[in-house]
Amino acid sequence: MPKERVGVFVCHCGRNIAGTVDVKKVAEEASKHPAVVFATDYKYMCSDPGQKLIKDAIREYKLTAVVVAACTPSMHEETFRKACSEVGLNWYKCEIANIREQCSWVHSEIDKATEKAIRIVNSTIEKVIRNEPLTPITVGIKKKCLVIGGGIAGIQAALDVADAGFEVILVEKSPTIGGRMAQLSETFPTLDCAQCILTPKMVAVARHPRIKLYTLSEVIDVEGFVGNFRVKIRKKPRYVDIDKCNICGECEKVCPVIVPNEFDRGLSYRKAIYIPFPQAVPAAYTIDPEACLGLNPVICGECIEVCDQQAINYDDKEEIIEEEVGAIIVATGYNLYPKEKIPEYGYGKYEDVIDSLQFERLLSSTGPTRGTIVRPSDGKVPKRVAFIQCVGSRDVNHLEYCSKICCMYSAKHAMMYKHLVPDGQAYIFYIDIRAAGKGYEEFIKRVQEEYGVIYIRGRVSKIYKENGQLIVQAVDTLTGEQLEVPVDLVVLAMGIVPSPDAKRLAEILKIPVDKWGFYQEVHPKLRPVESVVSGIFVCGAAQGPKDISETVAQASAAASKAIALLSKDMIYHEPIIARVNTDLCSGCGVCESICPYGAIKVINKVAEVNEVLCEGCGACAAACPVGAIQLRNFRDDQIISMIQAVLTR
Amino acid sequence: MSTNKIKITIVPGAACGGCDVSLANLGERLLEATELVDIVFWPTVADFKLEDLKNLDHIDIGIFIGSIRLEKHAEAAKILREKAKFVVAYGTCACYGGIFGLGNLSTREELLKKVYLNTPTTENPEEKIPGQKVVINGVDVTPPRLTEWNLPLNNIVTVDLYVQGCPPIEDSINHFYEVLVSYAKNRKPFEKGMMIPGAKTLCDICPRKKPEKIVIEKFRRVHEGPIDDELCFLAQGIICLGPITVAGCGASCIKANMPCRGCLGPPADIIDRAGKFISTIASLVEIEREKELSDEELMRIVQEIVDPVGTFHRFTFSSGVINKKQEDAKK
């Protein structure tokens, strides 16, 4: 090891550190280390004069390595490394000794805290003198973005990226884009018609020269790394040529097959050849191969016969499409918690217990009832309607989290119901009202005061039928009263869960999901749309329950991150990655098995690391039985020296 | 001629005798060797006493077989080091403490009590245990005392060459023989700290197929159901020490459809074999579902491992970072 000349800079952080740690003593003790040629302390190292102090010392004392004893490296590592590199020191020859979060903030006895800080600094000195100077790895970028999911999040992200001048591949698994938002009636708190604000964006997607839309498609494989992903998309057959179909609707009239319409959540019926809703994009019919009598003109060819455009093709085949993209935005949306899991509310048993999306369809002017509120069992107008919030949400037996949007849409449901049935009575059963958002609280107040909706604070224990009458059994926790409320219709505000494909997709993309299956962001506050895999961004309800305005904001955030990435000519990859000592490696394959990024392959009995895929997590280094894999600048010899420094003084 | 011969001693520690026998694998070459080598001390073959070792004026190559378990072994090792130009740890016991190392799971006193007093078939009314002075007919025949712990040779003296194996197999013996002959002919000293075979690990020569991902969902032992004789043992949930055992055996157990128990010991520079391999094994447990499973569920899988010390440290416990019963930890 060449003789290192280390400078140690101890930050007071105002009183944050200096209040508990004798910073002068830390600097003094550090200067006793044989490799240290300069040590000092300063009030705020991260300030301009603080940084200048470091830079001047590097020049004056010809420092080869720097230790800044300050706050957590996630706060200012970059600041100090940048300062060092400005005067010619290698980025990786500057290390942070965290004496704030890991010392001063968690201790109160000055003597002991000072002793600990000294040891932390010594340990960091041992590391930095063994650090190799490294240079970032550079790679080119494919200037194209893949957006997975064609709901409002995916639409917004796709439009933003395409408007910025980049090619976009938008993949949607259903026959149309639009997602959940297309199913909604009005949106809170402004009561804009959801379709009216959504369909222009859908059309914009369809017409955008830089957006390539694949519907009835799913991503089946992703390989590669940031800037250079290779994506495989399975495009299922539609059996209708979208360029030829002019949505005249003749095929639908003659189709003899009737199945429940999923777009109306089973409240209406559709044919085997259908269009989910008139404004669907692409504007074309689809044949549901499972419902169709056999895609065989010998059995039934009614639709083919009436189609003037000759748009229908029973021989349409599945295609596998390969694309290369630089960034991926995941926006796979949400689903409702399965109602079957809460049998005490009688869904499936009583026709007049429906979920909130079904009620949206009842409210919608394009819905199965053209916007009249009738109940499914007998088509009568319900005069008493119970809206039950937190069904599955905030419940230790189901979903522990808050689904966030139910308070607001239940209020909206009650308000819209009162618009349509002015003499009806709406009850809302709630636990707490969470109306944090611009104009949200005011909206709730209006529903309560102007519309006379009765809010009952308490969980519903049971919904049952007595003499043909639905009864909601609950307790009013404000009065302590047991309630049995007879109603005509019950609307369950089901909790929000990730869409069923999210988990499979997470595995393909190698991005983590949280306990509930929502995509995990890197940092909830500071990096809310980035996944741990660089180049893959998440947004919308797939990341966690959220309403439309938040979804759109997050989609734009994800898009801007993708744009920032695609705008670069080259990307720099952190060089703190795994390195294989081929003399030791026997190719046992453990590293390959556990690498979460698919960055290691055993070739000819020796592991090879793909430098760009490797994110430097160190899992392989920990797992390698013979120590053949070392993480650069976190090598075993460094860590052992660090431990020795901490333990001996 | 005899003045040019090099002097060799073969000193036994705690050993089963297998290592001595393994030297017989040299066959006729043992006779050839006598042209170059004088074996001046080998108690297994002829009657020698420690005094004889003390009386030797010098030794060129001192081979030590077995671990240090008696105070006498330690004494012999120290004499050997003093007299020999080169000291060789021959066999896994000398290199790592060997299977006797598992005795370090009990204290010396516990071991002696168990063996000499507490086994059901023992009758020892005078409670005589080794270590006590014994005089018969006026002659002091006090048996040797056990050392406090079982130790590998390099805990007592510096070792210049290691020959791994329990016992070392033919290839290693041939290699060692060449080293001896070359020294005898040219007096060329060999690289200190050299290891024979000192190869990569068994995976390097393992004929078994590896799946794309080795995932352990459940630990199995060899008697539990059929074993696929072509698939990597780890991928079948069977603990095989191949990934951390040097390939000096030609994968003979593995070829017989038995997982490696690790008798040759780890490659050079492994600080703690069991610690390292436990980290490896833990990394492979339920890789795919790790995030879904609770700590308790993961713990339950890991707890299926029967006798972890005996599994991961069967031959090397004495040379581990934690290498003996930790009284304090127990309290």
Boltz contact constraints between the chains, C-beta under 6 A:
constraints:
  - contact:
      token1: [A, 586]
      token2: [B, 200]
      max_distance: 6.0
  - contact:
      token1: [A, 586]
      token2: [B, 201]
      max_distance: 6.0
  - contact:
      token1: [A, 586]
      token2: [B, 203]
      max_distance: 6.0
  - contact:
      token1: [A, 586]
      token2: [B, 204]
      max_distance: 6.0
  - contact:
      token1: [A, 587]
      token2: [B, 203]
      max_distance: 6.0
  - contact:
      token1: [A, 588]
      token2: [B, 203]
      max_distance: 6.0
  - contact:
      token1: [A, 588]
      token2: [B, 243]
      max_distance: 6.0
  - contact:
      token1: [A, 589]
      token2: [B, 210]
      max_distance: 6.0
  - contact:
      token1: [A, 589]
      token2: [B, 214]
      max_distance: 6.0
  - contact:
      token1: [A, 590]
      token2: [B, 280]
      max_distance: 6.0
  - contact:
      token1: [A, 593]
      token2: [B, 213]
      max_distance: 6.0
  - contact:
      token1: [A, 593]
      token2: [B, 214]
      max_distance: 6.0
  - contact:
      token1: [A, 594]
      token2: [B, 283]
      max_distance: 6.0
  - contact:
      token1: [A, 594]
      token2: [B, 287]
      max_distance: 6.0
  - contact:
      token1: [A, 605]
      token2: [B, 204]
      max_distance: 6.0
  - contact:
      token1: [A, 622]
      token2: [B, 279]
      max_distance: 6.0
  - contact:
      token1: [A, 623]
      token2: [B, 280]
      max_distance: 6.0
  - contact:
      token1: [A, 623]
      token2: [B, 283]
      max_distance: 6.0
  - contact:
      token1: [A, 625]
      token2: [B, 243]
      max_distance: 6.0
  - contact:
      token1: [A, 625]
      token2: [B, 244]
      max_distance: 6.0
  - contact:
      token1: [A, 625]
      token2: [B, 276]
      max_distance: 6.0
  - contact:
      token1: [A, 625]
      token2: [B, 277]
      max_distance: 6.0
  - contact:
      token1: [A, 625]
      token2: [B, 280]
      max_distance: 6.0
  - contact:
      token1: [A, 626]
      token2: [B, 201]
      max_distance: 6.0
  - contact:
      token1: [A, 626]
      token2: [B, 267]
      max_distance: 6.0
